[in-house]
Amino acid sequence: MNYDLIIKNGLVILDNGEVETDVAVKDGKIVAIGSDLGEASEVIDAQGLVVSPGMVDAHVHITDPGGSYRDEWEGYLTGTKACAKGGVTSFMEMPLNQVPATVDAASLKIKYAAGENKLTADVASFGGLVPFNIEGGIQELDEGGVAAYKCFMATCGDRSIEGDFMNADDYTLYEGMKQIAKTGKVLAIHAENATITDKLGEIAYKNGETTLAAYVATRPVFTEVEPIRRAILFAKETGCRIHICHVACPEGVEEVTKARNEGVDVTCETCTHYLYFDTSELDAIGPVVKCSPPIRDKENQNGMWKKVLAGEIAFVTSDHSPCTPDLKDKENAFEAWGGIPGVQNNVDVLFDEGVQKRGMSLKMFADIIATNPADLYSLNSKGRISIGKDADFVLIKPNAPYTLQAEDLEYKNKISPYIGREIGAQVARTILRGETVYSQEDGVVDTRPGQFILK
């Protein structure tokens, strides 16, 4: 057979571990794995590189459309180019920050239209669970092809903006879970206690606190653990499959593990920034590193790494949540937007911190960036290097340190807490369904071959 593409001589991460082998691609699919595969229209020599499944980043915020309120935030064009440069071949897009939020059939169609001819990565969508869409909106989103649902137990959204997202009260959570259970899809949950964190933040602000360290103190560990327990209780009652987003403390992971061992269908993720930064350095970096749940102390970070390496955390995401620089450029950390731009630096940072510094196996690396999120959200053509799957790859150059500069970023707004940091591995090439969308030699392509994934 004459293939479209053969990737030769790389260390390829397969389901049973890594092996030096070749991979052949035809019509965007993986069709052969082995040696002496024959001829191809294009041959890529991956000598010295690790060939991993392309990252499936299961937690990304793209603000398109901005509804005239957030037009200068991250759009599909720049956001998916950053994905390509960072080794992310597909992602799960959150239903909020865009205006209108994705909560029904009409808003879902608006979002799909906004992304037309702008995608350099494949995109699957979350539908929102909010107090104003539990009378038909859940079903419309299911029929419209969302891969899963998302809700906030923490306060979110801007009530002055019509159509903005809104956190779920307990009744909405309970009723929404009952409805989502009937779809068979997963409800992903931002689990923080809104009442307590809001009040603690209000008190600290009135007392003149301004630092990120003080902000972290207003969102203590128990304010994550309590809503995780509550969500698990509701899941037991309703039979809804749930996933806890961006867990930032080992105690939260322990609640998920305990429930899973008791038969509850629950998983969790953490984020790259929780495994990289700690509270002691936040104020030196500035509000660009503010997020919620907050980045906790070094002991907490070490505990999170133990949970990752023990297999208790299903996968790692970016929670890419950018905004305009003015919303970060605040002297008072409590006034700054909470969200970290990170989708371009998942693969390289995680490979360096996990594989190179902590001895994570390549198989586990592929699981936490690709296989496990693809499996959870039934992205059946994604997440593995195996015959019949989409030919999505990231080629990684190990032991190749570089220092990230602002001009390296593909984001619309060139801000990131990783700027100035030395990262010990590099993304050499990203391939989406057999087509190179980024290479170190040529940069990001402008062909925009990405597609929306409908479920």
ABEGO torsion letter per residue (X at the ends): XBBABBBBGBBBBBAAEBBBBBBBBBGGBBABBEBGAEBBABBBBABGBBBBBBBBBABBBBBOBAGGAAAABBBAAAAAAAAAAAGBABBBBBABGBOBBBABAAAAAAAAAAABGABABBBBBBBBBBAAAABGAAAAAAAAGBABBBBBABBBEBAABBGBBBBBBAAAAAAAAAAAAAAGBBBBBBBBBAAAAAAAAAAAAAAGBABAAAAAAABBAAAAAAAAAAAAAAAAAAGBBBBBBGBABAAAAAAAAAAAAAGBBBBBBBBAAAAABBAAAAAAAEAAABBOBBBBBAAAAAAAAAAAAAGABABBBAGBBBBBAAAABBABAAABBBEBBAAAAAAAAAAAAAAAAAGBBAAAAAAAAAAAAAAAAGBAABGBBBBGBBBBBBBBBBGBBBBBBAAABABABBBBAABGBBBABBBABBBBGGBBABBAAAEBBAAGABBBBBX
